[in-house]
Structures are given as C-alpha cells and as structure tokens.
Amino acid sequence: MAEPDDSSMRASDADREAVVGRLRGALDEGRLDIAEFDERVRRAYAAATWGELRPLTEDLPAVPAAAESDSAPAPAGKNRKLGKEWRDWAGTSFVLVGIWGVTSLASGELQYFWPAIPVGIWALVLLAGMLFGFGGADAAEDVDPDDEGGASRR
C-alpha cells in the first residue's frame, strides 16, 4: 500500500530533535565527520517540513527500535540528579562550616561542631539513596497500577 506524500507536512520540534539524535548517533559511530554533522544539524533545526528533514538521514542505516530504547538516557538522568544532590550537599556543608568557623572566631574559642549533625544526616540519606534507590517519581513509576496493594513491581 502506498503511503501518502507527507513531505509538505510541518515538522515539530520533537521531529527535529529525533533527527538530530540520529545524526549524533551516526557521528558517534564514525559515519559522519564533524563538518558534515554540523551542516546537517543546522539544516535539521532550520527545517520546517518533513520533506526537508528526510534527506538528512536517508543515507544512514535505519536504527532498530531496540537500539533506540537501549540508549539508556534514564541512568544519565539519575547520575545527573545524584551529582546535583551531592553538589547541593557540599555547598550547604561549606556554608554551615563557614558559619561555625565565624562564630568560633568571634567567640575566641572553638565552639561545638554542630554542622556535623545536619551534614552527617544529609550524607547518610544520600548514601542510602545511592545504595537502595531514591523514592519519589522513580519509585512511583515502578508500581503496577492494576495492583491495588501496590506491592508488585514491574
């Protein structure tokens, strides 16, 4: 069955991003050099229709659906979140130790090192999250909505 000509159909931002993702994969595989990749990416972001996007990837091999789903952007997102959590911890720790240091200098003697309590508890929470996984949205996605008790995991 012949498909209708959709070359005049407007392309969405998601369509352009998908094409750039395929181009990035081709660059990583060595199928494109950096100059050709740059030119194709410019053309992809400037494309208004499918007819302008399609030629950018026609000479590249088709990407199997399994390879697209196995690209694993989720762990990168989790690593990025974890890195942000530790940076927040380090920044707050620096501020708290600084406050302790200033108050110790102002009093003329070393004060009780109270920053150890919030900094230590926060570090333990982050370590537990690293070992056992963070709750929140990640845990909610694992719950089977058909299970009324919420006990079964996918």
C-alpha positions as CSV (number, residue, x, y, z in Angstrom):
1,M,0.0,0.0,0.0
2,A,1.4,3.4,-1.0
3,E,1.9,5.9,1.8
4,P,0.6,9.4,1.2
5,D,3.2,12.1,0.4
6,D,3.8,13.8,3.7
7,S,6.8,15.8,2.6
8,S,4.8,19.0,2.9
9,M,3.7,18.2,6.5
10,R,5.1,20.6,9.1
11,A,7.8,19.1,11.3
12,S,7.6,19.5,15.1
13,D,10.4,20.3,17.5
14,A,10.3,16.7,18.6
15,D,10.8,15.6,15.0
16,R,13.8,17.8,14.6
17,E,15.3,16.6,17.9
18,A,14.8,13.0,16.7
19,V,16.7,13.6,13.5
20,V,19.5,15.4,15.4
21,G,19.6,12.4,17.8
22,R,20.1,10.0,14.8
23,L,22.7,12.3,13.4
24,R,24.5,12.4,16.7
25,G,24.5,8.5,16.8
26,A,25.9,8.5,13.2
27,L,28.7,10.9,14.4
28,D,29.5,8.7,17.3
29,E,29.7,5.6,15.0
30,G,32.0,7.4,12.7
31,R,29.5,7.5,9.8
32,L,29.7,11.4,9.7
33,D,32.6,13.7,10.2
34,I,32.2,16.7,12.4
35,A,31.8,19.2,9.5
36,E,29.0,17.1,7.8
37,F,27.3,16.6,11.2
38,D,27.4,20.3,11.9
39,E,25.9,21.1,8.5
40,R,23.1,18.5,8.8
41,V,22.3,19.7,12.3
42,R,21.9,23.2,11.1
43,R,19.7,22.1,8.3
44,A,17.6,20.0,10.7
45,Y,16.9,22.9,13.1
46,A,16.1,25.1,10.1
47,A,13.7,22.5,8.6
48,A,10.1,23.4,8.5
49,T,8.7,20.2,6.8
50,W,9.2,16.5,6.8
51,G,10.4,16.9,3.2
52,E,13.4,19.0,4.5
53,L,14.2,16.6,7.3
54,R,14.0,13.2,5.5
55,P,17.1,13.8,3.2
56,L,19.3,14.4,6.3
57,T,19.1,10.8,7.4
58,E,18.3,8.9,4.2
59,D,21.9,7.8,3.6
60,L,22.2,6.5,7.2
61,P,21.3,2.9,8.2
62,A,18.0,2.5,10.0
63,V,18.2,2.3,13.7
64,P,16.5,-0.7,15.2
65,A,13.8,0.1,17.8
66,A,15.6,-2.0,20.4
67,A,18.8,0.1,19.9
68,E,16.8,3.3,20.4
69,S,15.2,2.1,23.7
70,D,18.5,0.7,24.9
71,S,20.3,4.0,24.6
72,A,19.5,4.4,28.3
73,P,19.0,8.1,28.9
74,A,17.5,7.3,32.3
75,P,20.8,6.4,34.0
76,A,22.4,9.5,32.8
77,G,19.5,11.5,34.2
78,K,19.8,9.6,37.5
79,N,23.5,10.3,37.6
80,R,22.9,13.9,36.8
81,K,20.4,14.1,39.7
82,L,22.7,12.3,42.0
83,G,25.6,14.7,41.1
84,K,23.3,17.7,41.8
85,E,22.3,16.3,45.2
86,W,25.9,15.9,46.2
87,R,26.8,19.4,44.9
88,D,23.9,20.8,47.0
89,W,25.2,18.9,50.0
90,A,28.8,20.1,49.5
91,G,27.7,23.7,49.1
92,T,25.5,23.7,52.1
93,S,28.2,21.9,54.1
94,F,30.6,24.6,53.1
95,V,28.2,27.4,54.3
96,L,27.5,25.6,57.6
97,V,31.1,25.0,58.4
98,G,31.8,28.7,57.5
99,I,29.1,29.9,59.9
100,W,30.6,27.6,62.6
101,G,34.1,29.0,61.9
102,V,33.0,32.6,62.0
103,T,31.1,32.1,65.3
104,S,34.1,30.3,66.8
105,L,36.4,33.1,65.8
106,A,34.0,35.7,67.1
107,S,33.8,34.0,70.5
108,G,37.5,33.4,70.7
109,E,37.3,29.7,71.3
110,L,36.2,26.6,69.3
111,Q,32.5,26.0,69.6
112,Y,30.8,22.6,69.5
113,F,31.0,21.4,65.8
114,W,27.2,21.5,65.3
115,P,27.4,21.3,61.4
116,A,28.3,17.6,61.8
117,I,24.6,16.9,62.7
118,P,22.8,18.2,59.6
119,V,25.7,17.5,57.2
120,G,26.0,13.9,58.6
121,I,22.3,13.2,58.4
122,W,22.1,14.5,54.9
123,A,25.1,12.5,53.8
124,L,23.6,9.3,55.2
125,V,20.3,10.0,53.3
126,L,22.3,10.5,50.1
127,L,24.3,7.3,50.7
128,A,21.1,5.3,51.4
129,G,19.6,6.7,48.2
130,M,22.7,5.6,46.2
131,L,22.5,2.1,47.7
132,F,18.8,1.5,47.8
133,G,17.5,3.9,45.2
134,F,15.7,7.2,45.7
135,G,11.9,7.2,46.2
136,G,9.6,9.8,44.7
137,A,8.8,9.8,41.0
138,D,11.2,6.9,40.2
139,A,9.5,4.6,42.7
140,A,6.0,5.6,41.6
141,E,6.8,4.5,38.0
142,D,7.7,1.0,39.2
143,V,4.3,0.5,40.9
144,D,1.8,-1.6,38.9
145,P,-1.4,0.5,38.7
146,D,-3.5,-2.7,38.4
147,D,-2.3,-4.0,41.7
148,E,-4.5,-2.5,44.4
149,G,-2.0,-3.2,47.2
150,G,0.9,-1.6,45.2
151,A,3.1,-4.5,46.2
152,S,4.0,-5.9,42.8
153,R,6.8,-4.3,40.8
154,R,7.4,-4.5,37.1
